[in-house]
Amino acid sequence: MQPAIAIHGLSKTYASGLTALRDVNLEIRRGEIFALLGPNGAGKTTLISIICGIVTPGEGRVLADGHDIIADYRAARAGIGLVPQELSTDAFENVWDTVTFSRGLFGKRADPAYIEKLLRELSLWDKRDSRIMALSGGMKRRVMIAKALSHEPRILFLDEPTAGVDVELRRGMWDMMRRLRDNGVTIVLTTHYIEEAQEMADRIGVIRQGEIILVEEKNALMAKLGKRQLTLTLNAPLARIPRMLQDYRLELSEDGGRLIYTYDNREHGDDIARLLQRLGEAGIEFKDLSSSESSLEDIFVSLVHSPS
Ligand SMILES: Nc1ncnc2c1ncn2[C@@H]1O[C@H](COP(=O)(O)OP(=O)(O)OP(=O)(O)O)[C@@H](O)[C@H]1O
């Protein structure tokens, strides 16, 4: 199946001389939620802006729904909705007119029934006659989403969709994104909230200094790079880790009261059983045992801070 977005050898150097993207190769699959993660200044907005025709690419080629974003700009852009990071709407317009006008910009014929459905879905129907400036920040953001969806695009880009949005509204937006995905819309989002990617994404891409350093299924990524920790609270503190346990990656807490065993998700429960048996043989007794799992955040931090 043709990917929703295909990016080949894309680079971008701004007039200032700063290279924001280096040889990016990436395919976004149809119907997936793809989260692009990266630290500040990594190139996320530049990448999205090039695909959406706001920033001119340097080298390389981008196809949206099979259409070249340069040679076939109108067809490519017609299939894309963009919710930019900055809220920019005409403050004096009302919600209904703003969203209807947006649809017209793409040369689509008026469809009041579709606009009504959209506003209802985004809980904006009651506000349809309100001026944008009279809305709360969260409502303004939803207006941006309604505008982006006004021409019924099949691919939606959300640049930091839930920045500054309260927890309840964020959950509402996540539900909405899932509904869109279930209706066949491909979603690409950038986010600083790792929790958002962990919750929402089917696949995750990590960008660092303009380079895509990883693209993986979320679940595979968590299983592959995730770590687990087993902490044993000992009956009596140890001065050091006994020699017979030195094959295990064990750490002793500073006060000697806890032994910490770190292992990755791929390792077997057998290892733990063996470790516990060894502890018994070494005469080490424990009164409590707890385990924890690393989050996508831990994985992300270790990826972007690892030496390039
Ligand atoms: N118009 C521009 N002219 C020159 N440099 C730019 C321009 N826009 C962005 N940059 C630079 O390009 C790099 C990538 O910026 P970009 O906004 O794409 O990153 P980002 O990953 O979206 O960051 P953030 O998470 O902070 O939004 C940064 O170093 C930025 O300063």
The ligand as an ORCA input file, in Angstrom:
! r2SCAN-3c Opt
* xyz 0 1
  N      13.149     30.400      9.793
  C      14.260     29.940     10.359
  N      15.465     30.477     10.069
  C      16.597     30.009     10.619
  N      16.642     28.981     11.500
  C      15.476     28.419     11.840
  C      14.226     28.853     11.295
  N      13.249     28.079     11.819
  C      13.851     27.211     12.655
  N      15.182     27.408     12.670
  C      16.189     26.634     13.419
  O      16.133     25.290     12.964
  C      16.314     24.378     14.036
  C      15.130     23.445     14.108
  O      13.991     24.188     14.519
  P      12.533     23.549     14.629
  O      11.591     24.642     14.982
  O      12.262     22.772     13.385
  O      12.733     22.543     15.841
  P      11.653     21.806     16.735
  O      12.142     20.410     16.872
  O      10.298     22.001     16.170
  O      11.807     22.572     18.105
  P      10.706     22.870     19.248
  O      10.483     21.579     19.935
  O      11.445     23.844     20.106
  O       9.503     23.430     18.583
  C      16.481     25.234     15.296
  O      17.854     25.357     15.559
  C      15.874     26.567     14.898
  O      16.499     27.616     15.596
*
